[in-house]
């Protein structure tokens, strides 16, 4: 799987949020939902430019890592795909701990 650095970071941020929701008892179907790219921008990566968040959602959608519905030319509904979850489970064998360590390299 080839992803841009921004796509890799955003996917990790989304997966981290998914794992935290699951840890708190949220059902899988709800845990993998993130709302719009505006919501992702505000809650997961506010230091990014909104347009970069939205474009990165497009990149991840093209890579089959996100399921997106589009409205007003933005990702209006974003959800982790099953493929993304499988990819991340295989990449980060220790789950949340490994994801947090990986993201720490970018802070």
Backbone torsions as a table, in degrees:
resi	resn	phi	psi	omega
1	UNK	NA	125.3	176.7
2	UNK	-110.0	122.1	178.4
3	UNK	-130.3	149.6	172.9
4	UNK	-66.9	163.8	178.3
5	UNK	-59.7	-42.5	179.0
6	UNK	-64.1	-40.4	178.9
7	UNK	-63.9	-41.0	178.9
8	UNK	-62.0	-44.4	-180.0
9	UNK	-64.2	-47.4	-178.0
10	UNK	-64.8	-41.6	178.0
11	UNK	-59.8	-41.3	178.0
12	UNK	-65.4	-40.4	177.9
13	UNK	-63.1	-42.4	178.7
14	UNK	-66.3	-42.3	-179.8
15	UNK	-66.5	-39.1	176.6
16	UNK	-59.8	-46.2	178.7
17	UNK	-62.1	-42.2	177.2
18	UNK	-57.8	-48.6	-179.6
19	UNK	-63.0	-39.2	178.5
20	UNK	-65.4	-41.0	177.2
21	UNK	-62.9	-43.5	179.0
22	UNK	-62.5	-42.0	179.1
23	UNK	-60.0	-32.6	-179.6
24	UNK	-87.8	8.1	174.1
25	UNK	92.6	7.6	178.7
26	UNK	-72.3	133.4	177.1
27	UNK	-60.5	150.0	-179.1
28	UNK	-52.3	-44.4	-176.5
29	UNK	-59.2	-32.8	177.6
30	UNK	-87.5	-34.4	-175.6
31	UNK	-65.4	-28.1	-177.4
32	UNK	-90.1	3.7	178.2
33	UNK	-95.2	138.8	-176.3
34	UNK	-130.1	4.0	-178.5
35	UNK	76.1	-146.4	-175.5
36	UNK	-91.3	171.6	175.2
37	UNK	-64.1	-27.5	174.5
38	UNK	-63.8	-44.7	179.4
39	UNK	-62.9	-43.7	178.3
40	UNK	-61.3	-44.1	178.9
41	UNK	-59.1	-49.8	-176.6
42	UNK	-66.1	-37.2	-170.9
43	UNK	-101.5	-25.7	-175.6
44	UNK	-115.4	-29.9	-178.6
45	UNK	-147.0	64.5	-176.6
46	UNK	-67.1	-17.2	179.5
47	UNK	-80.3	-15.0	177.3
48	UNK	-78.2	157.3	171.0
49	UNK	-73.8	136.5	-177.1
50	UNK	-53.4	-44.4	-177.9
51	UNK	-59.2	-33.0	177.5
52	UNK	-70.0	-37.3	176.5
53	UNK	-63.1	-47.8	-178.7
54	UNK	-63.0	-44.0	178.8
55	UNK	-64.5	-36.9	178.2
56	UNK	-67.5	-35.1	172.8
57	UNK	-61.2	-39.3	177.8
58	UNK	-63.3	-44.3	178.9
59	UNK	-59.3	-45.9	-179.3
60	UNK	-68.2	-32.3	175.6
61	UNK	-65.7	-44.2	178.7
62	UNK	-63.9	-28.4	178.9
63	UNK	-87.4	6.1	-179.5
64	UNK	63.0	27.1	176.3
65	UNK	-94.4	-24.4	177.6
66	UNK	-125.6	144.5	168.4
67	UNK	-101.0	122.3	-175.9
68	UNK	-128.1	143.1	166.5
69	UNK	-109.7	141.9	-173.0
70	UNK	-112.2	139.7	174.8
71	UNK	-153.7	142.9	-178.6
72	UNK	51.8	33.4	176.4
73	UNK	64.3	26.3	173.6
74	UNK	-133.5	164.7	172.9
75	UNK	-72.9	104.4	-173.2
76	UNK	-88.6	-28.2	178.6
77	UNK	-139.8	118.3	-175.4
78	UNK	-121.4	134.4	178.5
79	UNK	-141.8	140.0	173.1
80	UNK	-63.5	135.3	176.5
81	UNK	-80.5	161.6	175.2
82	UNK	-60.7	-36.5	178.3
83	UNK	-61.0	-39.4	179.3
84	UNK	-65.6	-41.9	-179.5
85	UNK	-64.6	-43.5	177.9
86	UNK	-62.1	-45.9	178.7
87	UNK	-57.2	-46.3	-177.5
88	UNK	-71.6	-37.1	176.7
89	UNK	-61.0	-39.7	179.0
90	UNK	-74.1	-31.9	-179.3
91	UNK	-75.7	-41.5	-176.5
92	UNK	-114.7	84.4	-174.6
93	UNK	-61.3	-31.6	-179.8
94	UNK	-93.4	14.6	174.4
95	UNK	65.3	-131.5	-172.3
96	UNK	-57.2	-40.5	-179.7
97	UNK	-57.7	-46.9	179.9
98	UNK	-66.1	-38.9	179.6
99	UNK	-63.8	-45.5	-179.7
100	UNK	-62.0	-41.7	177.2
101	UNK	-61.2	-45.6	179.9
102	UNK	-60.9	-47.0	-180.0
103	UNK	-65.1	-28.6	177.9
104	UNK	-61.5	-24.5	178.5
105	UNK	-68.9	-19.6	-177.1
106	UNK	-98.4	-7.7	-176.8
107	UNK	-93.7	NA	NA
